[in-house]
Amino acid sequence: MRRATRTLVTTTVVTAVVAGTAGWASGTAQEPVTGPPPGTAEWRAEGLPDPERTDPAGLARFFAGLGPAERQRLVRAHPTVVGNLEGAPPELRYEANSRTAPGRYPGARVLAYDPRGRGQAVLVYGDLERAERVAVLVPGSDVDAGHLGSLTRKATALREATGGRTAVVAWAGYTTPVGVGLDAASGELAEAGARRLVRFTEGLRAAGVRPEPSLFCHSYGSVVCGLAAHEVKAKDLVVFGSPGMRAGNAAALRTTARVWAAKNPTDWIDRVPNVAVAGLGHGTDPAAPEFGARPVPAGDADGHDGYFAPGTSSLRAFAAIAEGDAR
């Protein structure tokens, strides 16, 4: 009887989680894109460092030992590999990706472009190698290489709000959920994304980008950031419109970063049950006082995607965090 009761309670809560995220049918199951970049077999055939077995620091040392002519040869011969190698010099990656995604993202430099699956892309606004501050935006559902409009608007809004002093990275570097079905309620895609986010930040440091970035994590992206928090080196961890971070409180994230959270009163995410049962749901609301995050004012933001709207208190606060002016 007790076992049957527990099963019934679990089923009821899981159903509530899924219903709270808009139901089973509103999302399409996704397989996370993982592994080395396209073209790796040809790269390995030349005896070049294995992207799967070499960490970003090792790849950085490899490129540092090459002369200009050999670097250019690798860009021409292996653009899909060079353009996606964490630890490779950003300028080489930009050049490689200008060959694989020419003119695709006006106004940005392309730090990564992977066409597999729905596609992944990492765009840079500003001078990543010389900036005193770096912000990385981690998106939620429905973002991929062909659907970057909302993410790039946030990136350009943040850069403008900092007066152009902060280099902003739009990181669509993982397979996001489509819609708000089971993928959005589970952690599988977030776990794969967290591993990629950790390697990405390791790659920035290995390539000479010295400021620890501030991570701005939207919606399901906050689940990614929560799972990566204990490994990723970041100055700030800012979540907004979050369904939870798979942690009971800020201390459980095991991060040295300052943790911030924003949620406006019109955000539909507030209707998502903050539970975690049988692998579904993402736990405590990071914007709840008991979570222990620093609050970010967001009362004048509108809806789930309005936190970076010009003139909002949330955008001003985000800019102050990115610039190191918020306490």
Salt bridges, closest charged atoms under 4 A:
GLU46 OE1 - ARG73 NH2 2.73
GLU46 OE2 - HIS78 NE2 2.78
ASP50 OD1 - ARG44 NH2 3.03
ASP50 OD2 - ARG53 NE 3.93
GLU52 OE1 - ARG44 NH2 2.72
GLU70 OE1 - ARG73 NE 3.09
GLU86 OE1 - ARG93 NH1 2.93
GLU91 OE2 - ARG109 NH1 3.25
ASP114 OD2 - ARG116 NH2 2.68
ASP127 OD2 - ARG130 NH1 3.28
ASP144 OD2 - ARG118 NE 3.02
ASP144 OD1 - HIS147 ND1 2.78
GLU231 OE2 - HIS230 NE2 3.63
ASP236 OD2 - LYS235 NZ 2.62
ASP236 OD1 - ARG258 NE 2.72
ASP267 OD1 - HIS304 ND1 2.72
ASP270 OD1 - LYS263 NZ 2.49
ASP285 OD2 - LYS263 NZ 2.42
ASP305 OD1 - LYS154 NZ 2.55
ASP305 OD1 - HIS218 ND1 3.93
GLU323 OE1 - ARG165 NE 2.60
